[in-house]
Every structure is written in C-alpha cells, then in structure tokens.
C-alpha cells in the first residue's frame, strides 16, 4: 500500500469544555454552556490531511478499551487508514480534557504507560515496509531512529513539537 503521508504519534480522546461562566472553586460544581467529545493529538493532523484529499495512515498504538475503539472508528470515518496501528490486547487510554476559559485554554491529560511497547522500533519497522512520501511525527530525542528511518527511505519529514516543557522554555 502506498500513502501520501504517514502520521506517527499518540492519538487521544478529547473532551472540550467551553462557554464556561467561571472556574469552579474546590468542592464547587459549575456547568458549562458547551462541550465536545472528539479526538486529538496526532488525530488532528491525520484527519486534516485526509480532508485535503491525501491518502493517510496512522502509526499509533491502540488498545482494546472503549476510548481506543472510539478513536479508531473516528479515524476510519474520516478516511484515515488504521491498518498500520499497533493493536494491543489491553486498555491503552489517552484522554485530555480541554478547559476553554477567559480567552485561553488549559488541559488536564492522562495517558497509560506506552514505554513497554517500544513504539519507535515499531514505527521504524512500519516505515521500512511501507511506501509513503511524507512522515509527520513528533520532535523528540526518543524519536530520532524513526526520523532516520524515514530519511533513509527518502521521505519528507514534518515535525510536531507538541508540548515539551523543557524544549519550549529552553532559551537555546
């Protein structure tokens, strides 16, 4: 199978709260005016590229839990191939709650441990066996081998810096 773009990274389920009249104090409940239950992280890039008419596949781990099923079905509904995902027979939850308030947003997130899955090694194997023009991935030291594997295949590389506190605040 040949793809225009491989998107490598974690997919999350996102709950987005907006139209918030005020932030709750400890022990207080505040109702917001709107919320959305959707997906995020690497999902956003994969879906945007698919909507532009590109043939896109995702290289991401996916579990057997409700949130994983929701993410996979959402990708497929958007025309993104899930055939390259690393399927594990256990829950693999990744969830972010976005709180849109006061003209900005904050996130509260959770992710099950994926370190034991050796995602970089899996992604390198997929890249070696798959034809694609572009790899969209995340910028991180742990991902260097993935980027090198894509370069060896002659792929263009696009990077998402994501949220890395150290990297984002480093003046160098």
Protein Blocks (a to p, Z undefined) as FASTA:
>chain_A
ZZfbdcedddddddddehifbdcdehiacddfbdcdddehjlmmmmmmmmnopacddddd
ddfbfklmmmmmmmmmnopafklpccddbddddddddddeehiacdddddddfklnomml
mmmmmmmmpccfbdcddddfklmmmmmmmmmnopacdddekjafklmmmmZZ
